[in-house]
Amino acid sequence: MPEASGGRFLRFWTAQTASQLGQRFGMVALPVVAIETLDAGAAQVGYLTAALTACYLLVGLPAGAWVDRRPKRATMIRAAVVRAVVLAGIPVLWAFDRLSLGWLYAVAVVVGVASVFFDVAYQSYVPFIVPDRDIERANARLESSAQISAAGGPAAAGLLLRAVSAPVVIAVDALAYVVCAGLLATVEDSEPPRERKAGGESRLAREILAGIRFVVGNPLLRRLCVAMGVSNFFATLTMTLTPLLILRTLGLGSTVMGVVLGVGTLGGLLASLTLPKVRARYEAGKVMAVGLVLAGASMAAFPLAGSLAGSLAGSLDESGFVLPVALLVLGQFGMTWGAVTFNIAQVSVRQRVCPRDMLARMTATIRFVVWGSMPVAAVLAGWLGSRVGIVPCLWIGVVGAVLTALPLVGADRLIRSAAPAPDAGP
């Protein structure tokens, strides 16, 4: 990367790393707070996941048009500050014995809404700080730090949970967002200033509709949207029940859960480091399809580990402990390897074919479908898990996830024919 863009990208990269590290702490601590501190069951854990993701259905589309109108860096800073403030409230409420599931759901909703704006701006920001030729390499670096955070964050959170209560661990999440906001304030970019025009409400509706039309009318983006939506649905079905599988079905404890999730996500780091070489040999469509199949097939390790709960019961130093943990680590490793491979490739493809003044609306439209499926899957996971059982529900997630690569058949032909698009104009 050129020196100028490299410096500002480095600061942005560091800010993103801080945010990702704190987010991983929160992903481990929030369900632990619900399960261990507030005695939540499968349905309640499903509601918590739904509260975090339902915001994509509520504000996902308006967020894209809003972000396209305003400086993306300022949007990310505000979103980071909001998340820091509301997450800091959890340990405060807990300290005064005021924390309840209702409060936890409310905090999850606010964090989710702020995350929508942050994520839409984040994925639309890279083309403004690096040249077009460096977009895929920049995305790979961002994903590598995300995976390092995914590996170290849950493991560190799991170890920290041995010393302090889960609500206190969430304070680390809040602090990370403060660091993220401070670093983003130092980044300079090439994004042009946005002019505010009269008729804001009507223009907002037209801009939202323009983003939807662009995605629906583009055959490549349309296929990606379907593949990502179905994949996220079944991945959410699986990951919503994973804490219950580890903590209750297998009885491994929150420390082991953090270590399993952390060590397993080293597969994502490996994917981010090897993807540039893989992409040099294979076309993006094939890489994305293989990534989805690998992610879905690896998820089978979770219900397999659950099936061993009754047949391999034993002490902590026997196979009743070792084999389920090994399966969980292997499954997490393969799932994140495949998911990250797919994600880096598809984000880079989308950023290349979309006009820059349409980036946020394109991202928001796709995320509306992709992330909007998650609350439905989370509630369904809680309902199925409490009725048919955790392990059978996990098998449903595996079968569905493997089938998500089908919409990508023939995607390489569409990618080759998709020239980089100019700005769409006002």
C-alpha atoms as one frame of an Amber mdcrd trajectory, in Angstrom:
protein
   0.000   0.000   0.000   1.212   3.574  -0.609   2.641   5.229   2.509  -0.207
   7.711   2.998  -3.023   5.204   2.660  -0.971   2.636   4.601  -0.727   4.934
   7.630  -4.394   5.748   7.827  -5.321   2.147   7.111  -3.062   1.040   9.982
  -4.911   3.305  12.427  -8.267   2.119  11.114  -7.062  -1.490  11.347  -5.987
  -0.974  14.966  -9.357   0.577  15.841 -11.149  -2.332  14.235  -8.993  -4.786
  16.182  -9.876  -3.108  19.478 -13.565  -3.240  18.590 -13.375  -6.895  17.554
 -11.541  -7.914  20.722 -14.125  -6.273  22.948 -16.962  -7.701  20.878 -15.618
 -11.216  21.374 -15.550 -10.679  25.117 -19.191  -9.656  24.934 -20.201 -12.629
  22.771 -18.919 -14.986  25.459 -20.038 -12.997  28.495 -23.604 -12.056  27.465
 -24.993 -15.608  27.219 -23.046 -16.551  30.364 -24.700 -13.644  32.201 -28.093
 -14.859  30.987 -27.500 -18.533  31.758 -25.454 -18.450  34.978 -26.337 -15.094
  36.564 -30.018 -14.888  35.527 -30.761 -18.642  35.117 -32.002 -18.339  31.505
 -33.195 -21.367  29.545 -33.077 -22.214  25.840 -35.978 -19.922  24.961 -34.524
 -16.973  26.886 -31.095 -17.415  25.238 -32.872 -17.436  21.890 -34.644 -14.189
  22.760 -31.305 -12.613  23.731 -29.746 -13.496  20.388 -32.874 -12.236  18.651
 -32.651  -8.935  20.535 -29.087  -8.452  19.286 -30.002  -9.143  15.657 -33.627
  -8.004  15.217 -32.341  -4.462  14.681 -31.283  -5.415  11.149 -34.937  -5.933
  10.323 -35.971  -2.702  12.057 -33.312  -0.204  10.940 -31.138  -2.100   8.476
 -32.433  -0.462   5.297 -32.703   3.132   6.635 -29.188   2.769   8.082 -27.729
   2.271   4.606 -29.268   5.420   3.186 -28.394   7.360   6.341 -24.749   6.247
   6.238 -24.454   7.117   2.530 -25.556  10.662   3.418 -23.054  11.261   6.228
 -19.335  10.792   6.908 -18.764   7.117   7.604 -15.952   7.642  10.098 -18.125
   9.921  12.262 -20.895   7.336  12.154 -18.546   4.622  13.389 -17.259   6.819
  16.218 -20.782   7.611  17.458 -21.814   3.955  17.259 -18.751   2.859  19.243
 -19.478   5.418  21.979 -23.132   4.334  22.260 -22.137   0.687  22.637 -19.560
   1.563  25.287 -22.107   3.491  27.366 -24.918   0.929  27.319 -22.638  -2.066
  27.906 -21.048  -0.309  30.886 -24.538  -0.250  32.392 -24.626  -4.053  32.799
 -21.988  -4.325  35.547 -23.452  -1.228  37.217 -26.964  -2.734  37.297 -25.554
  -6.051  38.494 -23.618  -4.364  41.303 -26.846  -2.780  42.574 -28.806  -6.033
  42.137 -30.972  -4.455  39.445 -29.939  -6.598  36.486 -32.704  -8.686  34.933
 -33.371 -10.452  31.654 -35.525  -7.496  30.625 -32.586  -5.118  31.114 -30.313
  -7.522  29.255 -32.716  -7.620  26.297 -32.925  -3.805  26.266 -29.140  -3.428
  26.273 -28.907  -6.030  23.499 -31.359  -4.052  21.341 -29.441  -0.772  21.749
 -26.103  -2.468  21.097 -27.622  -4.158  18.069 -28.924  -0.892  16.577 -25.559
   0.810  17.087 -23.849  -2.207  15.534 -26.012  -1.903  12.420 -24.775   1.632
  11.776 -21.177   0.750  12.660 -21.060  -2.355  10.454 -22.710  -0.716   7.445
 -20.270   2.200   7.656 -17.325  -0.123   8.324 -17.853  -2.310   5.263 -18.408
   0.777   3.100 -15.325   2.605   4.372 -12.400   0.550   3.031 -12.531   1.928
  -0.560 -12.084   5.449   0.876  -8.777   4.673   2.616  -7.032   2.224   0.239
  -6.642   2.074  -3.577  -8.892  -0.301  -5.527  -6.029  -2.707  -6.192  -5.489
  -3.166  -2.436  -9.114  -3.757  -1.414  -8.903  -7.543  -1.135  -5.571  -7.397
   0.701  -6.992  -4.786   3.095 -10.060  -6.931   3.758  -7.824  -9.945   4.393
  -5.805  -7.963   6.953  -8.942  -6.714   8.666 -10.278 -10.244   8.784  -6.979
 -11.584  10.140  -7.170  -9.227  13.130 -10.828 -10.140  13.567  -9.857 -13.794
  13.730  -6.973 -13.128  16.108  -9.516 -11.358  18.309 -11.912 -14.253  17.822
  -9.189 -16.657  18.908  -7.811 -14.657  21.821 -10.992 -12.899  22.961 -13.114
 -15.903  23.979 -10.118 -17.708  25.481  -9.154 -14.642  27.531 -12.788 -14.097
  28.496 -13.074 -17.720  29.582 -10.001 -17.414  31.782 -11.196 -14.079  33.169
 -14.550 -15.643  34.021 -12.716 -17.859  36.499 -11.665 -14.788  38.473 -14.594
 -12.376  38.114 -18.307 -12.501  37.339 -19.576 -12.328  33.750 -21.063  -8.802
  34.151 -17.592  -7.515  35.019 -16.149  -9.099  31.861 -18.623  -7.048  29.814
 -16.926  -3.914  31.161 -13.870  -4.940  29.113 -16.118  -4.911  26.046 -17.207
  -1.351  26.857 -13.613  -0.205  27.326 -12.620  -1.661  23.946 -15.274   0.459
  22.207 -13.876   3.564  23.895 -10.424   2.730  22.506 -11.955   2.097  19.081
 -13.657   5.514  19.019 -10.458   7.276  20.062  -8.397   5.639  17.317 -10.997
   6.310  14.621 -10.865   9.995  15.516  -7.258  10.060  14.212  -8.003   8.532
  10.783  -8.110  10.695   7.652  -9.879   9.544   4.496 -10.775  10.601   0.973
 -14.543  10.527   1.425 -16.105  13.689  -0.058 -18.387  15.791   2.183 -22.093
  15.115   1.862 -24.585  17.857   1.133 -27.824  17.896   3.093 -30.801  18.622
   0.911 -34.429  19.534   1.509 -37.111  16.863   1.554 -35.066  14.534   3.702
 -37.790  11.998   4.469 -38.927  11.533   0.880 -35.333  11.425  -0.343 -34.488
   8.823   2.284 -37.251   6.564   1.004 -36.063   6.987  -2.591 -32.468   6.232
  -1.607 -33.501   3.100   0.275 -35.477   1.938  -2.759 -32.508   2.660  -5.030
 -30.299   0.415  -2.897 -32.845  -2.408  -3.004 -33.235  -2.097  -6.770 -29.489
  -2.143  -7.279 -29.045  -5.402  -5.328 -32.129  -7.106  -6.785 -31.216  -6.030
 -10.311 -27.633  -7.271 -10.112 -27.532 -11.067 -10.741 -24.264 -11.500  -8.845
 -25.354  -9.558  -5.757 -28.732 -11.270  -5.838 -27.124 -14.717  -5.640 -24.734
 -13.623  -2.913 -27.643 -12.245  -0.929 -29.542 -15.554  -1.081 -26.476 -17.640
  -0.195 -25.552 -15.390   2.722 -29.103 -15.182   4.048 -29.614 -18.939   4.128
 -26.111 -19.540   5.505 -26.573 -17.061   8.355 -29.972 -18.530   9.199 -28.612
 -22.015   9.805 -25.373 -20.776  11.384 -27.457 -18.772  13.873 -29.579 -21.842
  14.563 -26.387 -23.664  15.534 -24.527 -20.923  17.396 -27.559 -19.908  19.499
 -27.629 -23.364  21.049 -23.855 -23.848  21.293 -23.543 -22.213  24.771 -26.322
 -24.494  26.059 -24.634 -27.499  24.442 -21.314 -26.714  26.133 -22.587 -25.482
  29.509 -25.524 -27.830  30.125 -25.544 -30.825  27.770 -21.797 -31.420  28.119
 -21.367 -29.638  31.471 -17.958 -28.223  30.514 -18.252 -24.773  32.123 -17.802
 -21.217  30.850 -13.996 -21.350  30.991 -13.867 -24.331  28.651 -16.424 -22.652
  26.393 -14.209 -19.602  26.022 -11.119 -21.675  25.321 -12.924 -23.922  22.809
 -14.341 -20.986  20.871 -11.040 -19.121  21.009  -8.772 -21.960  19.902 -11.236
 -23.113  17.272 -11.320 -19.736  15.551  -7.639 -20.028  14.660  -9.089 -21.561
  11.505 -10.350 -18.115  10.565  -6.897 -16.635  11.059  -5.410 -19.321   8.828
  -8.025 -18.557   6.191  -7.262 -14.833   6.217  -3.532 -15.488   5.855  -3.842
 -18.025   3.040  -6.677 -16.452   1.034  -4.481 -14.167  -1.153  -2.545 -17.224
  -2.391  -5.729 -19.238  -2.829  -7.329 -16.424  -4.829  -4.242 -16.232  -7.034
  -4.958 -19.805  -8.181  -8.755 -20.059  -8.069 -11.628 -17.796  -9.087 -13.708
 -16.061  -6.435 -16.896 -18.051  -7.090 -15.216 -21.401  -6.481 -13.479 -20.078
  -3.370 -16.763 -18.812  -1.932 -18.621 -22.079  -2.640 -15.908 -24.254  -1.075
 -15.813 -21.953   1.945 -19.545 -22.352   2.569 -19.444 -26.144   2.180 -16.476
 -26.409   4.568 -18.212 -24.214   7.146 -21.457 -26.197   6.988 -19.823 -29.623
   7.092 -17.615 -28.653  10.044 -20.680 -27.724  12.080 -21.489 -31.444  12.292
 -18.870 -31.703  15.043 -21.200 -29.878  17.465 -24.105 -32.375  17.483 -21.571
 -35.222  17.362 -20.026 -33.914  20.572 -23.498 -33.594  22.097 -24.293 -37.200
  21.192 -21.286 -38.302  23.242 -22.552 -36.614  26.423 -24.309 -39.704  27.751
 -22.121 -42.454  26.308 -18.711 -41.064  27.307 -19.407 -39.704  30.768 -16.262
 -39.776  32.889 -13.783 -37.765  34.855 -12.065 -34.659  33.517  -8.931 -36.580
  32.499 -10.721 -39.319  30.544 -12.274 -39.506  27.093 -15.600 -38.297  28.458
 -13.998 -34.843  28.577 -11.273 -34.965  25.931 -13.174 -36.288  22.919 -16.139
 -33.852  23.055 -13.757 -30.912  23.539 -11.607 -32.077  20.619 -14.699 -32.312
  18.411 -15.850 -28.836  19.433 -12.427 -27.341  18.674 -12.232 -29.147  15.316
 -15.729 -28.043  14.365 -15.102 -24.432  15.337 -11.782 -24.486  13.460 -13.307
 -25.754  10.215 -16.431 -23.615  10.481 -14.509 -20.370  10.899 -11.985 -21.337
   8.205 -14.763 -21.822   5.684 -16.806 -18.828   6.819 -13.869 -16.405   6.738
 -12.732 -17.674   3.331 -16.203 -17.000   1.980 -16.579 -13.674   3.745 -13.341
 -12.037   2.579 -13.974 -13.093  -1.014 -17.605 -11.945  -1.130 -16.964  -8.578
   0.574 -14.152  -7.806  -1.879 -16.323  -8.760  -4.861 -19.169  -6.548  -3.635
 -16.904  -3.553  -3.018 -15.513  -3.803  -6.559 -18.802  -3.999  -8.451 -20.683
  -1.340  -6.464 -20.515   2.447  -7.058 -18.929   4.179  -4.076 -21.923   6.398
  -3.438 -24.085   3.255  -3.277 -21.796   1.191  -1.024 -23.638   1.738   2.258
 -27.080   1.177   0.714 -25.880  -1.982  -1.023 -24.328  -3.226   2.230 -27.447
  -2.359   4.234 -29.769  -4.066   1.765 -27.761  -7.287   1.857 -27.377  -7.131
   5.624 -31.124  -6.573   5.979 -31.676  -9.963   4.377 -28.626 -11.713   5.799
 -28.762 -10.456   9.383 -32.531 -10.101   9.350 -32.777 -13.872   9.174 -30.867
 -14.203  12.432 -33.566 -13.198  14.969 -35.998 -15.583  13.290 -33.401 -18.356
  13.473 -32.569 -17.503  17.095 -36.200 -17.682  18.238 -36.707 -20.877  16.229
 -33.562 -22.362  17.797 -34.867 -21.613  21.289 -38.276 -23.089  20.476 -36.896
 -26.230  18.803 -34.180 -26.672  21.406 -36.699 -26.690  24.242 -39.008 -29.130
  22.459 -37.055 -31.540  20.256 -33.723 -31.167  22.053 -30.415 -29.392  21.508
 -28.679 -32.100  19.457 -31.488 -32.746  16.895 -31.813 -28.998  16.357 -28.064
 -28.749  15.721 -28.310 -31.434  13.027 -30.970 -29.376  11.254 -28.519 -26.480
  11.204 -25.789 -28.664   9.689 -27.915 -29.960   6.810 -29.208 -26.514   5.938
 -25.761 -24.900   6.090 -24.200 -27.377   3.655 -26.862 -26.576   1.050 -26.120
 -22.834   1.052 -23.425 -23.135  -1.624 -25.993 -23.986  -4.334 -26.795 -20.343
  -5.291 -23.103 -19.796  -6.084 -23.060 -22.313  -8.937 -22.029 -20.298 -12.016
 -21.029 -17.243  -9.970 -17.597 -17.000 -11.637 -19.195 -16.229 -14.980 -21.132
 -13.356 -13.414 -18.026 -12.048 -11.647 -16.011 -12.015 -14.871 -18.723 -10.049
 -16.649 -19.159  -7.506 -13.821 -16.965  -4.485 -14.566 -16.161  -2.051 -11.735
 -19.122   0.322 -11.546 -18.825   4.136 -11.572 -20.589   6.330  -9.042 -24.338
   6.290  -9.538 -24.645  10.046  -9.109 -27.325  11.954  -7.173
